[in-house]
Amino acid sequence: MKIIKRNILRRGGFAGLRETRLVMSPSIFRGHREAGTSTGIGRFCYLADASFLPEGETRMHTHTDIDVISIMVKGRIKHEGSLANGKELNVDDIQVQRAGNEGFSHNEINPDNDKNRMIQLWMLPEEKEEPASYQMFRAEAGERMRIYGGTPEQDDTFAARTVVDFAHINAGDKVNQSGRSLVYMVVGQGTCDKEKIAEGDLVETRDFNFKASTDCKLIVVSEM
């Protein structure tokens, strides 16, 4: 098991956004990976733990051939763009945008006078010819839910062999994932194989067995 700690990595950002990158795949960033970051797993190529400045925004920009997952942790954002323009994301809302080769443009805006917090993940789609598309989820306390990936026969999530689950669990609950996985502790703390896992820790592991000592929110990325 390897633990990458957010607070020892470089804090960067652009426009009205400040972020710490924890996953930077060589397939995307090549010679521009930041020291200490994970290379990812499967099609999972990027994770950033970000805060918007008061009334900050990313400014309108475009993505192609990438799937972008945004998880709201604190505060809210207003979403502008070519997909689902006008949506608002509040705490525990999860937005998934599929670019395909059509692409999409978006601007995420903090409408408030306080900093907020959002986790963003990028996934490389298996089929580039898919049309641009949009999904929204809401995490519920005490549940682990699939927010990305799965077989082509289902349409609850965008199909992919690399899957992303969001677990919003209570103190004393357990999260288990067999095989290789990357797990990001968004909120809370607990133990895995007697190792303490706390907010801002990215865990690269095999056969993840976690018990929460507080209420927790975790992102679990694995392969089918």
C-alpha positions in Angstrom: 0.0 0.0 0.0 1.3 3.5 -0.9 -0.2 6.7 0.5 0.2 10.0 -1.4 -0.6 13.0 0.9 -2.2 16.1 -0.6 -0.6 18.5 1.8 3.0 17.7 0.7 2.2 18.3 -3.1 2.5 21.5 -5.0 -0.6 23.8 -4.9 -1.2 25.5 -8.2 -4.2 26.7 -10.2 -5.5 29.0 -12.9 -8.0 31.8 -13.2 -10.2 31.8 -10.1 -9.2 28.2 -9.2 -6.6 26.8 -6.8 -5.9 23.1 -6.9 -3.6 20.3 -5.8 -3.1 17.5 -8.4 -2.7 14.0 -7.1 -3.1 11.9 -10.2 -1.4 12.9 -13.5 -1.1 10.1 -16.0 1.9 10.1 -18.4 -0.6 9.4 -21.3 -1.9 12.9 -20.8 0.9 14.9 -19.2 4.0 13.2 -20.6 7.0 15.2 -19.5 4.9 17.6 -17.4 3.9 15.4 -14.5 4.3 17.0 -11.1 6.7 15.2 -8.7 5.0 12.8 -6.2 1.7 12.4 -8.2 0.2 9.0 -9.0 0.1 7.7 -12.6 -3.5 6.5 -12.2 -5.1 3.2 -13.0 -6.8 2.0 -16.2 -8.4 5.0 -18.0 -8.3 7.1 -14.8 -5.7 9.8 -15.7 -6.2 12.9 -13.4 -7.5 13.9 -10.0 -7.4 17.4 -8.5 -8.6 18.7 -5.1 -9.7 22.2 -5.9 -11.0 25.3 -4.3 -12.6 28.3 -6.1 -11.7 31.8 -4.8 -14.7 33.9 -3.7 -16.7 34.6 -6.8 -14.0 32.8 -8.8 -14.5 30.9 -12.0 -12.5 28.6 -14.4 -13.6 30.8 -17.4 -15.0 29.1 -20.5 -12.8 26.4 -21.9 -13.2 23.3 -24.1 -12.5 19.5 -23.6 -12.4 16.8 -26.3 -11.9 13.0 -26.0 -12.1 13.1 -22.2 -14.8 12.4 -19.5 -14.8 14.9 -16.7 -16.3 14.1 -13.2 -16.9 17.0 -10.7 -17.8 16.2 -7.1 -19.0 19.1 -4.9 -17.6 18.9 -1.4 -18.2 22.4 0.1 -20.2 25.4 -1.1 -21.7 25.4 -4.6 -20.9 26.2 -8.2 -23.0 27.4 -11.1 -22.4 25.5 -14.3 -22.3 27.2 -17.7 -21.6 25.4 -20.9 -22.7 23.5 -24.0 -24.0 20.7 -21.9 -26.8 21.3 -19.3 -26.2 25.0 -19.2 -27.5 26.7 -16.0 -27.2 23.7 -13.6 -26.2 24.4 -10.0 -24.1 21.9 -8.0 -24.5 21.8 -4.2 -22.7 19.6 -1.6 -22.8 15.9 -2.6 -23.9 16.7 -6.2 -21.8 14.9 -8.8 -21.6 16.1 -12.5 -20.3 13.8 -15.3 -19.6 15.3 -18.7 -18.6 13.1 -21.6 -16.8 15.0 -24.4 -16.3 12.3 -27.1 -14.9 13.7 -30.3 -17.7 16.3 -30.4 -16.3 18.0 -27.3 -17.9 20.4 -24.9 -17.2 23.8 -23.4 -17.8 24.8 -19.8 -17.3 27.4 -17.1 -17.7 26.5 -13.4 -18.4 29.6 -11.2 -18.4 30.1 -7.5 -21.3 32.5 -6.9 -20.5 33.1 -3.2 -18.1 35.2 -1.2 -16.5 32.2 0.5 -14.2 29.6 -0.9 -15.7 26.3 -1.9 -14.2 22.8 -2.6 -14.6 20.4 -5.5 -12.9 17.2 -6.6 -12.4 16.7 -10.3 -11.4 13.5 -12.1 -10.7 12.8 -15.8 -11.3 9.5 -17.5 -10.1 8.6 -21.0 -13.1 7.2 -22.8 -12.7 3.8 -24.5 -14.8 4.9 -27.5 -13.9 8.3 -28.8 -16.8 8.3 -31.2 -19.4 8.7 -28.4 -21.5 11.9 -28.6 -21.1 14.6 -26.0 -23.4 13.8 -23.0 -24.2 14.8 -19.4 -25.2 13.0 -16.2 -25.9 14.2 -12.7 -25.9 12.1 -9.4 -26.5 12.9 -5.8 -24.6 11.1 -3.1 -26.7 9.9 -0.1 -25.4 9.3 3.4 -24.7 5.7 4.2 -24.4 4.6 0.6 -21.8 3.6 -1.9 -22.9 4.4 -5.5 -21.5 3.9 -8.9 -21.0 7.3 -10.7 -18.9 6.1 -13.7 -18.3 2.9 -15.7 -20.0 -0.4 -16.1 -21.2 -2.6 -18.9 -22.6 -1.3 -22.2 -25.9 -3.0 -21.4 -26.8 -0.5 -18.6 -27.4 3.2 -19.0 -27.2 4.3 -15.3 -23.6 5.4 -15.9 -21.3 6.0 -18.9 -20.0 2.5 -19.9 -16.3 1.8 -19.2 -14.2 -0.9 -17.7 -12.5 1.6 -15.3 -15.2 2.3 -12.7 -15.6 5.1 -10.1 -17.7 4.7 -6.9 -18.4 7.4 -4.4 -18.9 6.1 -0.8 -20.6 8.4 1.7 -20.4 6.3 4.8 -21.0 6.6 8.6 -18.5 6.1 11.4 -18.0 2.4 12.0 -18.9 1.4 8.4 -16.6 -0.5 6.1 -15.6 -0.2 2.5 -13.9 -3.2 0.7 -12.6 -3.3 -2.8 -10.8 -6.4 -4.1 -8.0 -6.2 -6.6 -6.0 -3.1 -7.4 -7.6 0.3 -6.7 -6.9 3.9 -6.1 -8.9 5.4 -3.2 -9.1 9.1 -2.4 -10.2 10.2 1.1 -12.3 13.3 0.5 -13.6 13.8 4.0 -13.0 11.9 7.3 -10.6 9.3 8.5 -10.3 5.6 9.3 -7.9 2.7 9.0 -6.8 0.3 6.3 -4.5 -2.6 7.3 -3.7 -0.7 10.5 -2.7 2.4 8.5 -4.4 5.6 9.4 -6.1 7.2 6.3 -7.2 10.8 6.6 -8.6 13.6 4.4 -6.4 14.4 1.5 -4.8 10.9 1.3 -4.7 9.0 -2.0 -4.2 5.3 -1.4 -2.7 3.0 -4.1 -3.5 -0.5 -2.9 -4.6 -4.0 -3.6 -7.6 -5.5 -1.7 -8.6 -2.3 0.1 -10.3 -3.0 3.4 -11.2 0.2 5.2 -13.1 1.0 8.4 -14.3 4.5 9.1 -13.6 6.1 12.5 -15.6 9.2 11.5 -18.3 9.9 8.9 -16.4 9.6 5.6 -16.5 10.4 1.9 -14.3 8.3 -0.4 -13.7 8.0 -4.1 -12.9 4.4 -5.1 -11.5 3.8 -8.6 -11.0 0.2 -9.9 -11.2 -2.0 -13.0 -13.9 -4.4 -13.9 
